[in-house]
Amino acid sequence: MEDGTLLRELDAQGTVTPHPGNPGGDRIYWDHEAAFVDENTVVAGTSVCDARYGTGRHWVVNVQEMTLRGEISYPFPVFGPPRSAGGGTWYTVFEDRTSLHLWRTH
């Protein structure tokens, strides 16, 4: 809210499964950037905390209920944060920044 009131929150720790390469159970946290794909859905990443264990991951979050709908299974590794593209879509940029990939949930 404009006045700083917190309406809802979802802590990644305890909600998101640890990265398969994270045997020590290091803290899991959300990236600073996320993509609103519609008024009820955000694609959020854990790329920064996952980076030392392998490919970062993105998650679908229902913002009305602040619940995790699940992990996104991309057909190939994605890098960096998801970014809003409008019309129920988001995009990611390839690691070498030579291509952009547009995504939509089913």
All heavy atoms as an XYZ file, in Angstrom:
835
protein
N       0.840     -1.174      0.000
C       0.000      0.000      0.000
C       0.889      1.244      0.000
O       2.054      1.186      0.388
C      -0.897      0.004      1.232
C      -1.866     -1.178      1.356
S      -3.134     -1.262      0.101
C      -4.054      0.210      0.401
N       0.325      2.333     -0.424
C       1.076      3.590     -0.477
C       1.596      4.002      0.891
O       2.653      4.605      1.000
C       0.209      4.697     -1.074
C      -0.011      4.530     -2.558
C      -0.829      5.664     -3.146
O      -0.834      6.767     -2.576
O      -1.463      5.418     -4.182
N       0.852      3.681      1.941
C       1.279      4.088      3.283
C       2.232      3.078      3.923
O       2.621      3.218      5.074
C       0.072      4.317      4.185
C      -0.712      3.040      4.495
O      -0.364      1.970      3.961
O      -1.676      3.127      5.270
N       2.619      2.040      3.181
C       3.563      1.057      3.700
C       2.932     -0.110      4.426
O       3.629     -0.966      4.960
N       1.606     -0.174      4.443
C       0.914     -1.272      5.106
C       1.176     -2.577      4.372
O       1.039     -2.655      3.152
C      -0.611     -1.014      5.136
O      -0.851      0.214      5.806
C      -1.353     -2.142      5.839
N       1.561     -3.591      5.120
C       1.792     -4.915      4.560
C       0.460     -5.640      4.479
O      -0.228     -5.803      5.480
C       2.764     -5.699      5.441
C       3.058     -7.135      5.030
C       3.778     -7.166      3.687
C       3.889     -7.820      6.097
N       0.078     -6.057      3.265
C      -1.191     -6.748      3.084
C      -1.045     -8.261      3.193
O      -1.872     -8.934      3.796
C      -1.793     -6.402      1.725
C      -2.153     -4.944      1.510
C      -2.678     -4.735      0.102
C      -3.181     -4.494      2.537
N      -0.010     -8.809      2.563
C       0.212    -10.250      2.557
C       1.699    -10.511      2.420
O       2.425     -9.693      1.893
C      -0.499    -10.913      1.374
C      -1.982    -10.764      1.367
C      -2.557    -11.326      0.052
N      -3.942    -10.967     -0.114
C      -4.358     -9.869     -0.738
N      -3.522     -9.045     -1.275
N      -5.642     -9.614     -0.831
N       2.123    -11.701      2.854
C       3.503    -12.095      2.627
C       3.591    -13.604      2.504
O       2.729    -14.341      2.987
C       4.435    -11.589      3.726
C       4.200    -12.196      5.087
C       5.150    -11.647      6.139
O       6.297    -11.292      5.808
O       4.730    -11.563      7.287
N       4.644    -14.045      1.816
C       4.896    -15.465      1.641
C       6.404    -15.655      1.742
O       7.151    -15.218      0.875
C       4.386    -15.960      0.280
C       4.585    -17.438     -0.027
C       3.768    -18.308      0.934
C       4.207    -17.732     -1.467
N       6.839    -16.258      2.819
C       8.260    -16.497      3.043
C       8.684    -17.699      2.211
O       8.049    -18.752      2.273
C       8.497    -16.770      4.532
C       9.959    -16.817      4.915
O      10.840    -16.761      4.028
O      10.234    -16.924      6.118
N       9.736    -17.547      1.430
C      10.226    -18.664      0.609
C      10.721    -19.807      1.487
O      10.529    -20.981      1.165
C      11.338    -18.191     -0.323
N      11.352    -19.472      2.601
C      11.844    -20.506      3.527
C      10.655    -21.260      4.100
O       9.735    -20.673      4.636
C      12.654    -19.851      4.654
C      13.352    -20.812      5.560
C      14.525    -21.508      4.872
O      15.175    -20.948      4.014
N      14.786    -22.736      5.263
N      10.629    -22.552      3.951
C       9.524    -23.359      4.445
C       8.400    -23.524      3.442
O       7.516    -24.349      3.623
N       8.414    -22.741      2.356
C       7.398    -22.840      1.314
C       7.979    -23.489      0.068
O       7.366    -24.354     -0.538
C       6.856    -21.438      0.954
O       6.334    -20.823      2.131
C       5.765    -21.516     -0.089
N       9.170    -23.049     -0.297
C       9.858    -23.533     -1.488
C      10.781    -24.684     -1.095
O      11.458    -24.608     -0.062
C      10.672    -22.385     -2.127
C      11.574    -22.887     -3.230
C       9.731    -21.306     -2.640
N      10.829    -25.715     -1.906
C      11.734    -26.831     -1.631
C      13.174    -26.399     -1.885
O      13.433    -25.618     -2.799
C      11.414    -28.054     -2.516
O      11.487    -27.667     -3.887
C      10.047    -28.599     -2.206
N      14.115    -26.890     -1.081
C      15.519    -26.541     -1.311
C      15.977    -26.994     -2.696
O      15.464    -27.972     -3.238
C      16.268    -27.303     -0.218
C      15.254    -27.587      0.826
C      13.938    -27.737      0.096
N      16.918    -26.266     -3.253
C      17.496    -26.641     -4.549
C      18.096    -28.036     -4.415
O      18.684    -28.361     -3.375
C      18.588    -25.634     -4.935
C      19.042    -25.752     -6.344
N      19.897    -26.738     -6.759
C      18.746    -25.012     -7.430
C      20.117    -26.601     -8.044
N      19.421    -25.557     -8.482
N      17.948    -28.884     -5.434
C      18.499    -30.240     -5.348
C      19.997    -30.273     -5.016
O      20.462    -31.221     -4.395
C      18.251    -30.819     -6.745
C      17.117    -30.035     -7.282
C      17.240    -28.665     -6.686
N      20.725    -29.242     -5.373
C      22.149    -29.194     -5.072
C      22.472    -28.599     -3.713
O      23.628    -28.431     -3.358
N      21.457    -28.265     -2.925
C      21.621    -27.604     -1.629
C      21.461    -28.632     -0.501
O      20.418    -28.706      0.134
C      20.587    -26.488     -1.488
C      20.658    -25.767     -0.164
O      21.462    -26.069      0.707
N      19.794    -24.787     -0.001
N      22.503    -29.438     -0.239
C      22.380    -30.483      0.780
C      22.351    -29.941      2.207
O      21.849    -30.588      3.110
C      23.605    -31.355      0.556
C      24.625    -30.405      0.021
C      23.842    -29.422     -0.822
N      22.893    -28.724      2.403
C      22.994    -28.178      3.750
C      21.761    -27.444      4.216
O      21.687    -26.998      5.353
N      20.782    -27.291      3.344
C      19.565    -26.590      3.743
C      19.785    -25.106      3.979
O      19.184    -24.524      4.874
N      20.676    -24.478      3.157
C      20.896    -23.031      3.292
C      19.582    -22.275      3.113
O      18.641    -22.759      2.493
C      21.906    -22.552      2.252
C      23.318    -23.023      2.550
O      23.572    -23.469      3.686
O      24.162    -22.954      1.648
N      19.532    -21.085      3.656
C      18.326    -20.245      3.618
C      17.851    -20.049      2.187
O      18.629    -19.795      1.287
C      18.640    -18.889      4.249
C      17.496    -17.915      4.174
C      16.914    -17.666      5.532
N      15.891    -16.640      5.457
C      14.600    -16.923      5.583
N      14.217    -18.139      5.795
N      13.714    -15.975      5.519
N      16.553    -20.154      1.992
C      15.918    -19.922      0.699
C      15.204    -18.577      0.779
O      14.498    -18.303      1.752
C      14.902    -21.033      0.373
C      15.595    -22.390      0.374
C      14.227    -20.764     -0.967
C      14.639    -23.562      0.354
N      15.394    -17.750     -0.245
C      14.749    -16.439     -0.251
C      14.392    -16.044     -1.673
O      14.972    -16.544     -2.643
C      15.629    -15.374      0.409
C      17.036    -15.311     -0.131
C      17.351    -14.509     -1.223
C      18.056    -16.061      0.447
C      18.641    -14.458     -1.716
C      19.352    -16.007     -0.033
C      19.632    -15.206     -1.124
O      20.913    -15.160     -1.628
N      13.411    -15.164     -1.778
C      12.951    -14.679     -3.077
C      13.944    -13.690     -3.662
O      14.593    -12.948     -2.932
C      11.594    -13.974     -2.951
C      10.493    -14.832     -2.435
C       9.822    -14.666     -1.250
C       9.899    -15.975     -3.061
N       8.867    -15.641     -1.109
C       8.888    -16.462     -2.210
C      10.129    -16.650     -4.256
C       8.106    -17.567     -2.518
C       9.345    -17.759     -4.558
C       8.355    -18.192     -3.700
N      14.023    -13.641     -4.984
C      14.788    -12.606     -5.668
C      14.082    -11.266     -5.468
O      12.911    -11.216     -5.091
C      14.868    -12.907     -7.172
C      15.643    -14.180     -7.484
O      16.438    -14.635     -6.634
O      15.449    -14.722     -8.585
N      14.785    -10.184     -5.745
C      14.200     -8.847     -5.581
C      13.185     -8.510     -6.671
O      12.337     -7.650     -6.482
C      15.288     -7.770     -5.560
C      16.121     -7.827     -4.327
N      15.698     -7.336     -3.121
C      17.352     -8.338     -4.115
C      16.629     -7.543     -2.210
N      17.647     -8.141     -2.790
N      13.295     -9.158     -7.827
C      12.380     -8.887     -8.927
C      11.441    -10.063     -9.153
O      11.835    -11.212     -8.983
C      13.157     -8.642    -10.224
C      14.035     -7.415    -10.177
C      14.789     -7.244    -11.476
O      14.120     -7.083    -12.528
O      16.016     -7.286    -11.446
N      10.208     -9.756     -9.537
C       9.219    -10.774     -9.872
C       8.336    -10.203    -10.970
O       8.365     -9.004    -11.245
C       8.390    -11.145     -8.651
N       7.534    -11.059    -11.603
C       6.699    -10.618    -12.714
C       5.230    -10.869    -12.413
O       4.828    -12.012    -12.191
C       7.096    -11.374    -13.985
N       4.439     -9.810    -12.402
C       2.987     -9.984    -12.338
C       2.541    -10.407    -13.732
O       2.762     -9.678    -14.699
C       2.285     -8.678    -11.945
C       2.078     -8.538    -10.475
C       3.025     -7.920     -9.694
C       0.918     -9.031     -9.884
C       2.832     -7.793     -8.329
C       0.717     -8.900     -8.508
C       1.681     -8.280     -7.733
N       1.929    -11.583    -13.837
C       1.440    -12.030    -15.136
C      -0.051    -11.753    -15.302
O      -0.555    -11.707    -16.411
C       1.761    -13.516    -15.418
C       3.259    -13.702    -15.544
C       1.215    -14.428    -14.356
N      -0.744    -11.588    -14.210
C      -2.117    -11.083    -14.189
C      -2.370    -10.567    -12.774
O      -1.470    -10.579    -11.939
C      -3.142    -12.135    -14.642
C      -3.184    -13.389    -13.778
O      -3.087    -13.279    -12.523
O      -3.324    -14.485    -14.334
N      -3.588    -10.123    -12.513
C      -3.864     -9.501    -11.207
C      -3.782    -10.467    -10.035
O      -3.689    -10.039     -8.886
C      -5.221     -8.791    -11.213
C      -6.413     -9.695    -11.393
C      -6.747    -10.006    -12.854
O      -6.091     -9.489    -13.758
O      -7.676    -10.789    -13.074
N      -3.795    -11.773    -10.301
C      -3.756    -12.761     -9.228
C      -2.490    -13.609     -9.189
O      -2.337    -14.433     -8.291
C      -4.951    -13.722     -9.347
C      -6.274    -13.010     -9.208
O      -6.452    -12.196     -8.320
N      -7.190    -13.299    -10.095
N      -1.613    -13.433    -10.168
C      -0.490    -14.348    -10.317
C       0.835    -13.631    -10.495
O       0.943    -12.712    -11.306
C      -0.712    -15.274    -11.539
O      -2.020    -15.846    -11.463
C       0.314    -16.376    -11.589
N       1.828    -14.098     -9.744
C       3.190    -13.596     -9.861
C       4.105    -14.775    -10.173
O       3.907    -15.868     -9.644
C       3.649    -12.935     -8.536
C       5.151    -12.735     -8.487
C       2.945    -11.616     -8.332
N       5.082    -14.543    -11.039
C       6.165    -15.500    -11.226
C       7.352    -14.909    -10.477
O       7.807    -13.804    -10.784
C       6.506    -15.727    -12.712
C       7.738    -16.615    -12.843
C       5.325    -16.361    -13.428
N       7.795    -15.619     -9.443
C       8.886    -15.156     -8.589
C      10.035    -16.152     -8.658
O       9.814    -17.344     -8.871
C       8.402    -15.018     -7.146
N      11.236    -15.658     -8.478
C      12.401    -16.528     -8.572
C      13.140    -16.693     -7.256
O      13.000    -15.891     -6.330
N      13.931    -17.757     -7.204
C      14.884    -17.979     -6.120
C      16.279    -18.130     -6.737
O      17.121    -18.856     -6.240
C      14.512    -19.235     -5.288
O      14.347    -20.356     -6.163
C      13.238    -19.019     -4.485
N      16.504    -17.437     -7.840
C      17.736    -17.563     -8.619
C      18.988    -17.184     -7.846
O      20.022    -17.841     -7.981
C      17.656    -16.693     -9.883
O      16.544    -17.048    -10.659
N      18.927    -16.134     -7.053
C      20.116    -15.671     -6.341
C      20.570    -16.699     -5.309
O      21.740    -17.068     -5.262
C      19.868    -14.290     -5.684
C      21.053    -13.877     -4.832
C      19.597    -13.240     -6.758
N      19.661    -17.202     -4.495
C      20.065    -18.189     -3.487
C      20.337    -19.558     -4.107
O      21.067    -20.363     -3.531
C      19.071    -18.287     -2.335
S      17.440    -18.925     -2.739
N      19.788    -19.832     -5.291
C      20.037    -21.100     -5.977
C      21.354    -21.096     -6.759
O      21.873    -22.166     -7.084
C      18.915    -21.401     -6.982
C      17.592    -21.751     -6.341
O      17.580    -22.082     -5.139
O      16.572    -21.690     -7.052
N      21.883    -19.930     -7.083
C      23.002    -19.804     -8.026
C      24.205    -20.670     -7.674
O      24.820    -21.269     -8.550
C      23.426    -18.352     -8.141
N      24.539    -20.789     -6.408
C      25.727    -21.572     -6.044
C      25.505    -23.076     -6.167
O      26.439    -23.860     -6.107
C      26.201    -21.201     -4.651
C      25.258    -21.635     -3.560
C      25.677    -21.132     -2.198
N      24.463    -20.576     -1.614
C      24.392    -19.539     -0.841
N      25.474    -18.915     -0.503
N      23.262    -19.113     -0.371
N      24.223    -23.481     -6.370
C      23.901    -24.906     -6.458
C      23.511    -25.355     -7.862
O      23.287    -26.531     -8.097
C      22.765    -25.248     -5.493
C      23.105    -24.859     -4.087
C      22.475    -23.792     -3.483
C      24.082    -25.544     -3.377
C      22.805    -23.419     -2.183
C      24.414    -25.178     -2.087
C      23.768    -24.111     -1.499
O      24.106    -23.741     -0.227
N      23.380    -24.427     -8.778
C      22.982    -24.763    -10.147
C      22.013    -23.731    -10.681
O      21.986    -22.590    -10.241
N      21.213    -24.147    -11.629
C      20.267    -23.265    -12.297
C      19.234    -22.712    -11.321
O      18.710    -23.444    -10.488
C      19.531    -24.027    -13.415
O      20.505    -24.561    -14.307
C      18.600    -23.128    -14.190
N      18.950    -21.414    -11.459
C      17.926    -20.789    -10.643
C      16.543    -21.300    -11.014
O      16.343    -21.869    -12.087
N      15.609    -21.106    -10.106
C      14.252    -21.610    -10.314
C      13.241    -20.484    -10.214
O      13.463    -19.492     -9.534
C      13.941    -22.694     -9.279
C      14.922    -23.857     -9.343
C      14.795    -24.811     -8.186
N      15.096    -24.136     -6.924
C      14.720    -24.582     -5.727
N      14.037    -25.697     -5.622
N      15.037    -23.927     -4.631
N      12.105    -20.667    -10.911
C      10.988    -19.729    -10.860
C       9.756    -20.459    -10.372
O       9.588    -21.655    -10.618
C      10.718    -19.128    -12.245
C      11.812    -18.238    -12.733
N      11.921    -17.856    -14.038
C      12.856    -17.656    -12.090
C      12.975    -17.073    -14.188
N      13.558    -16.946    -13.013
N       8.891    -19.712     -9.699
C       7.716    -20.277     -9.038
C       6.488    -19.454     -9.367
O       6.559    -18.234     -9.498
C       7.937    -20.258     -7.525
C       9.230    -20.873     -7.126
C      10.451    -20.254     -7.055
C       9.456    -22.226     -6.785
N      11.412    -21.156     -6.672
C      10.838    -22.379     -6.500
C       8.638    -23.345     -6.679
C      11.402    -23.585     -6.122
C       9.197    -24.550     -6.296
C      10.562    -24.660     -6.021
N       5.335    -20.106     -9.448
C       4.060    -19.416     -9.649
C       3.410    -19.229     -8.281
O       3.260    -20.183     -7.523
C       3.126    -20.214    -10.585
C       1.793    -19.492    -10.743
C       3.781    -20.433    -11.939
N       3.051    -17.980     -7.981
C       2.461    -17.632     -6.685
C       1.099    -16.983     -6.907
O       0.963    -16.069     -7.723
C       3.378    -16.653     -5.908
C       2.724    -16.203     -4.607
C       4.740    -17.272     -5.648
N       0.093    -17.464     -6.184
C      -1.222    -16.841     -6.170
C      -1.152    -15.721     -5.128
O      -1.000    -15.990     -3.936
C      -2.299    -17.863     -5.780
C      -3.661    -17.246     -5.645
O      -3.846    -16.216     -5.002
N      -4.653    -17.892     -6.228
N      -1.258    -14.475     -5.574
C      -1.088    -13.352     -4.650
C      -2.334    -13.032     -3.841
O      -2.248    -12.347     -2.828
C      -0.572    -12.082     -5.367
C       0.814    -12.307     -5.914
C      -1.519    -11.627     -6.456
N      -3.496    -13.500     -4.275
C      -4.712    -13.274     -3.495
C      -4.687    -14.092     -2.208
O      -5.070    -13.609     -1.151
C      -5.961    -13.613     -4.322
C      -6.149    -12.709     -5.511
C      -6.268    -11.248     -5.129
O      -6.974    -10.898     -4.194
N      -5.566    -10.388     -5.842
N      -4.235    -15.335     -2.324
C      -4.177    -16.228     -1.167
C      -2.762    -16.361     -0.604
O      -2.576    -16.976      0.438
C      -4.688    -17.614     -1.567
C      -6.115    -17.603     -2.044
C      -6.531    -18.932     -2.659
O      -5.758    -19.901     -2.600
O      -7.650    -18.987     -3.194
N      -1.778    -15.800     -1.311
C      -0.353    -15.921     -0.976
C       0.018    -17.387     -0.778
O       0.519    -17.801      0.267
C       0.010    -15.075      0.240
C      -0.010    -13.593     -0.050
S       0.883    -13.086     -1.546
C       2.560    -13.220     -1.022
N      -0.269    -18.152     -1.830
C       0.068    -19.565     -1.829
C       0.929    -19.891     -3.038
O       0.796    -19.275     -4.097
C      -1.202    -20.449     -1.866
O      -1.992    -20.081     -3.000
C      -2.002    -20.306     -0.592
N       1.778    -20.864     -2.864
C       2.639    -21.334     -3.933
C       1.861    -22.320     -4.792
O       1.345    -23.315     -4.281
C       3.877    -22.008     -3.327
C       4.961    -22.424     -4.299
C       5.629    -21.209     -4.907
C       5.982    -23.276     -3.559
N       1.759    -22.038     -6.090
C       1.060    -22.963     -7.003
C       2.014    -24.012     -7.545
O       1.569    -25.071     -7.958
C       0.412    -22.188     -8.139
C      -0.791    -21.394     -7.659
C      -1.543    -20.649     -8.725
N      -1.579    -21.289    -10.022
C      -1.795    -20.624    -11.154
N      -1.976    -19.328    -11.143
N      -1.818    -21.266    -12.299
N       3.310    -23.710     -7.566
C       4.268    -24.709     -8.018
C       5.477    -24.121     -8.700
O       5.553    -22.925     -8.979
N       6.436    -24.996     -8.969
C       7.660    -24.619     -9.672
C       7.411    -24.682    -11.177
O       6.712    -25.564    -11.665
C       8.796    -25.564     -9.301
C      10.105    -25.221     -9.960
C      11.258    -26.138     -9.553
O      11.063    -27.001     -8.679
O      12.352    -25.979    -10.116
N       8.006    -23.764    -11.906
C       7.892    -23.768    -13.363
C       8.935    -24.709    -13.932
O      10.108    -24.650    -13.561
C       8.080    -22.348    -13.927
C       6.965    -21.446    -13.405
C       8.120    -22.375    -15.451
C       7.135    -19.995    -13.722
N       8.501    -25.564    -14.827
C       9.404    -26.486    -15.527
C       9.650    -25.941    -16.925
O       8.816    -26.097    -17.817
C       8.797    -27.885    -15.621
O       8.656    -28.448    -14.353
N      10.768    -25.269    -17.100
C      11.136    -24.741    -18.408
C      11.777    -25.860    -19.235
O      12.378    -26.777    -18.672
C      12.149    -23.597    -18.256
C      11.596    -22.345    -17.606
C      11.943    -22.005    -16.302
C      10.772    -21.481    -18.303
C      11.467    -20.842    -15.713
C      10.291    -20.314    -17.725
C      10.645    -20.000    -16.427
O      10.175    -18.845    -15.858
N      11.705    -25.775    -20.560
C      12.314    -26.813    -21.400
C      13.843    -26.713    -21.477
O      14.492    -27.603    -22.012
C      11.675    -26.581    -22.771
C      11.277    -25.151    -22.764
C      10.925    -24.830    -21.329
N      14.398    -25.626    -20.952
C      15.844    -25.431    -20.903
C      16.133    -24.456    -19.763
O      15.231    -23.771    -19.286
C      16.390    -24.906    -22.239
C      15.625    -23.739    -22.800
C      15.840    -22.447    -22.345
C      14.672    -23.949    -23.781
C      15.128    -21.383    -22.853
C      13.948    -22.888    -24.307
C      14.174    -21.605    -23.844
N      17.384    -24.385    -19.292
C      17.701    -23.483    -18.181
C      17.422    -22.020    -18.533
O      17.679    -21.588    -19.660
C      19.194    -23.701    -17.947
C      19.493    -25.031    -18.542
C      18.550    -25.177    -19.703
N      16.880    -21.295    -17.567
C      16.679    -19.852    -17.724
C      17.559    -19.143    -16.708
O      17.964    -19.718    -15.698
C      15.200    -19.439    -17.557
C      14.336    -20.076    -18.630
C      14.676    -19.776    -16.190
N      17.851    -17.897    -16.989
C      18.766    -17.141    -16.145
C      18.138    -15.814    -15.761
O      17.430    -15.208    -16.549
C      20.083    -16.904    -16.889
C      20.745    -18.184    -17.291
C      20.466    -18.776    -18.502
C      21.615    -18.821    -16.421
C      21.055    -19.977    -18.863
C      22.203    -20.024    -16.764
C      21.917    -20.599    -17.998
N      18.393    -15.383    -14.551
C      17.907    -14.103    -14.087
C      16.439    -14.121    -13.715
O      15.780    -15.162    -13.737
N      15.926    -12.940    -13.413
C      14.548    -12.847    -12.934
C      13.531    -12.918    -14.067
O      13.840    -12.571    -15.211
C      14.516    -11.466    -12.278
C      15.489    -10.669    -13.082
C      16.596    -11.645    -13.410
N      12.319    -13.343    -13.743
C      11.231    -13.220    -14.715
C      10.827    -11.753    -14.780
O      10.923    -11.032    -13.788
C      10.123    -14.078    -14.098
C      10.390    -14.036    -12.632
C      11.882    -13.916    -12.486
N      10.373    -11.324    -15.958
C       9.946     -9.934    -16.121
C       8.577     -9.912    -16.803
O       8.347    -10.658    -17.748
C      10.971     -9.175    -16.950
C      12.295     -9.039    -16.214
C      13.277     -8.205    -17.013
N      14.446     -7.885    -16.219
C      15.566     -8.596    -16.243
N      15.674     -9.668    -17.003
N      16.603     -8.236    -15.504
N       7.699     -9.045    -16.335
C       6.340     -8.952    -16.893
C       6.378     -8.515    -18.345
O       7.127     -7.619    -18.709
C       5.513     -7.942    -16.092
O       5.353     -8.377    -14.765
N       5.522     -9.174    -19.162
C       5.428     -8.827    -20.577
C       4.001     -8.453    -20.971
O       3.758     -8.099    -22.113
C       5.924     -9.987    -21.438
N       3.057     -8.534    -20.036
C       1.669     -8.177    -20.317
C       0.881     -9.328    -20.916
O       1.455    -10.295    -21.422
N      -0.413     -9.240    -20.829
C      -1.294    -10.233    -21.425
C      -1.129    -11.632    -20.880
O      -1.280    -12.609    -21.611
N      -0.786    -11.772    -19.599
C      -0.630    -13.090    -18.991
C       0.702    -13.750    -19.299
O       0.832    -14.961    -19.136
N       1.674    -12.975    -19.734
C       2.979    -13.538    -20.100
C       4.107    -12.887    -19.304
O       3.942    -11.834    -18.696
C       3.265    -13.345    -21.603
O       3.351    -11.952    -21.883
C       2.187    -13.977    -22.460
N       5.266    -13.543    -19.332
C       6.494    -12.983    -18.776
C       7.630    -13.402    -19.695
O       7.466    -14.247    -20.555
C       6.726    -13.446    -17.337
C       7.127    -14.883    -17.176
C       8.393    -15.381    -17.036
C       6.255    -16.016    -17.116
N       8.367    -16.749    -16.900
C       7.062    -17.159    -16.951
C       4.880    -16.188    -17.195
C       6.535    -18.444    -16.860
C       4.362    -17.461    -17.108
C       5.186    -18.571    -16.938
N       8.772    -12.767    -19.513
C       9.912    -13.136    -20.340
C      11.161    -13.328    -19.504
O      11.259    -12.842    -18.381
C      10.152    -12.121    -21.469
C      10.673    -10.771    -21.033
C      12.044    -10.507    -20.997
C       9.802     -9.737    -20.689
C      12.528     -9.257    -20.624
C      10.268     -8.497    -20.320
C      11.639     -8.262    -20.293
O      12.104     -7.028    -19.913
N      12.082    -14.074    -20.074
C      13.415    -14.236    -19.508
C      14.410    -13.929    -20.614
O      14.098    -14.041    -21.803
C      13.650    -15.680    -18.991
O      13.463    -16.605    -20.056
C      12.709    -16.018    -17.840
N      15.598    -13.528    -20.216
C      16.669    -13.224    -21.163
C      17.691    -14.340    -21.063
O      18.045    -14.778    -19.965
C      17.309    -11.857    -20.838
C      18.461    -11.554    -21.769
C      16.256    -10.755    -20.903
N      18.175    -14.809    -22.222
C      19.170    -15.868    -22.228
C      20.448    -15.375    -21.560
O      20.735    -14.183    -21.546
C      19.445    -16.329    -23.666
C      20.104    -17.669    -23.740
C      19.447    -18.805    -23.317
C      21.397    -17.794    -24.220
C      20.051    -20.053    -23.367
C      22.004    -19.035    -24.282
C      21.342    -20.158    -23.852
N      21.218    -16.274    -20.984
C      22.400    -15.925    -20.198
C      23.361    -14.995    -20.948
O      23.878    -14.046    -20.377
C      23.135    -17.193    -19.771
C      24.298    -16.915    -18.843
C      24.960    -18.185    -18.346
O      24.921    -19.217    -19.047
O      25.510    -18.129    -17.243
N      23.584    -15.233    -22.236
C      24.514    -14.374    -22.986
C      23.814    -13.137    -23.564
O      24.403    -12.381    -24.329
C      25.230    -15.149    -24.084
C      24.300    -15.644    -25.175
O      23.083    -15.323    -25.149
O      24.780    -16.366    -26.069
N      22.550    -12.961    -23.212
C      21.728    -11.802    -23.593
C      21.510    -11.674    -25.103
O      21.272    -10.582    -25.618
C      22.304    -10.517    -23.018
C      22.341    -10.543    -21.510
C      22.989     -9.307    -20.945
N      23.282     -9.508    -19.560
C      22.637     -8.925    -18.567
N      21.662     -8.106    -18.825
N      22.961     -9.164    -17.327
N      21.578    -12.789    -25.826
C      21.372    -12.759    -27.270
C      19.941    -13.084    -27.661
O      19.555    -12.887    -28.807
C      22.296    -13.754    -27.996
O      22.028    -15.075    -27.507
C      23.765    -13.398    -27.776
N      19.158    -13.610    -26.730
C      17.768    -13.925    -27.063
C      16.871    -13.735    -25.853
O      17.302    -13.773    -24.712
C      17.644    -15.350    -27.615
O      18.070    -16.281    -26.667
N      15.612    -13.519    -26.172
C      14.576    -13.293    -25.184
C      13.536    -14.400    -25.357
O      13.221    -14.774    -26.483
C      13.954    -11.918    -25.473
C      12.850    -11.464    -24.585
C      13.294    -10.177    -23.916
C      11.623    -11.211    -25.426
N      13.030    -14.935    -24.254
C      12.052    -16.014    -24.316
C      10.763    -15.566    -23.634
O      10.795    -15.066    -22.504
C      12.589    -17.279    -23.643
C      13.860    -17.756    -24.254
N      13.912    -18.473    -25.430
C      15.150    -17.564    -23.886
C      15.164    -18.738    -25.731
N      15.931    -18.197    -24.820
N       9.649    -15.729    -24.320
C       8.344    -15.327    -23.829
C       7.591    -16.560    -23.334
O       7.562    -17.584    -24.023
C       7.558    -14.645    -24.955
C       6.253    -13.974    -24.588
C       6.477    -12.824    -23.610
C       5.566    -13.469    -25.848
N       7.002    -16.473    -22.141
C       6.352    -17.615    -21.496
C       4.932    -17.285    -21.089
O       4.605    -16.144    -20.842
C       7.144    -18.021    -20.244
C       8.597    -18.213    -20.466
C       9.581    -17.297    -20.227
C       9.239    -19.375    -20.965
N      10.800    -17.842    -20.542
C      10.632    -19.111    -21.000
C       8.797    -20.637    -21.395
C      11.569    -20.048    -21.436
C       9.724    -21.562    -21.823
C      11.086    -21.266    -21.841
N       4.111    -18.340    -20.942
C       2.736    -18.214    -20.450
C       2.414    -19.471    -19.650
O       2.826    -20.557    -20.024
C       1.769    -18.100    -21.624
C       0.314    -18.064    -21.233
C      -0.637    -18.071    -22.415
N      -0.366    -17.052    -23.393
C      -0.803    -15.792    -23.326
N      -1.537    -15.403    -22.308
N      -0.519    -14.926    -24.270
N       1.659    -19.345    -18.555
C       1.236    -20.531    -17.799
C       0.093    -21.205    -18.545
O      -0.598    -20.569    -19.343
C       0.763    -20.185    -16.374
O      -0.339    -19.287    -16.462
C       1.875    -19.579    -15.548
N      -0.128    -22.451    -18.258
C      -1.230    -23.193    -18.905
C      -2.515    -22.938    -18.199
O      -2.644    -22.835    -17.074
C      -0.956    -24.700    -18.872
C       0.216    -25.065    -19.723
N       0.111    -25.204    -21.075
C       1.505    -25.320    -19.414
C       1.287    -25.540    -21.563
N       2.147    -25.617    -20.565
